[in-house]
Amino acid sequence: MKKIRIAVTALAGRVIAGTENAKGNAITEGSRQDVTSDFMKAVIDKAEYHGGSFVIEGGDRKWEVTVKEASAEPSAPAPRSGGSHG
């Protein structure tokens, strides 16, 4: 069975998944799939399972992940910036 890896793309920040290459250091080009929505849902589900937050530890580093449901109110559009158009 081939190992599945996940990674974040450098330009768009999308989460991709696919099979590991022979060296074990990257995702095989033809197997890449965008799994961003599934990944985000999994993070939400993981946090809900643990009461809203959980800790990830690796090596000598540690991250606390907290997920909180936001209100459904629409946000105001961001102000536009730029030069004058004439």
N, C-alpha and C positions, 0 to 999 in steps of 0.2 A: 504494500500500500504506500502510495506517495504521500509525503508530508505536505500539509497545507500551511502556507505562511500568510500573514497579513502585513500590510505596510501602508504608509501615507505618502501620497504623491507629492513631489516637491513643489510643483507649480500651482496646483489647484487645491491641495489639501484633502483630496478624496481618499477614502479608505479602499484599498484593493486587496483581493485575496486571490491566491492561485497556488499551483504546485511548486515545490521547492526545486531549484536547479540541481545539477549533479554535485556542484561544490557546496551546496547547502547555504549559500550566502545571498540568494536573490530569488525572485519569482520568475518562473519560466515565462518567456514573452507571450506565447500563445494561450496561456492558461489564465491570464489576468481578467478579473471581473470586478466591477465597482460594487462594493458591498457597504457603502457609506450608511445608507438608511438602516440596513439590518444591524450594522455595528452600533449605531447610535441607540436603536431600540434595545439592543442587548445591554448597553451600559445603563440605560434607564431601568430595565428590569433587574439588573444586578444590584443597583443602588436600592431599589424598592425592596428587594429581598432582604437586604441588610439594614432596613430602617432609614434609608435616605443617604447613607454614605458608606464608604469602605476604603481600606488602605491598600495600596500596591507597594510592595517592597522588592527591590532588586539590587544586588550588590550592596553598596553602602548608601543607596538613595532610597527615599520614601516619598510617596505622594498620597495625599488624601483627596479622594474623589467624592464630591457632594452633588447630588442632583435634587433640585427643588422645582416643582411645577410652577410655571409663571402664569400670570393672569392672561386671559384670552383677549384683553383689550388691544386694539390695533395700535401700533406705535406710530408716532408722528414721522412724516418723511424727513430725511436728513436735509439740512440746508445745502443748497448748491453753491459752489464756489467757482471762481473763474474770472476772467477779464470781462470788460464790457464788450458787448456785441453791437455793432452799429451799422 
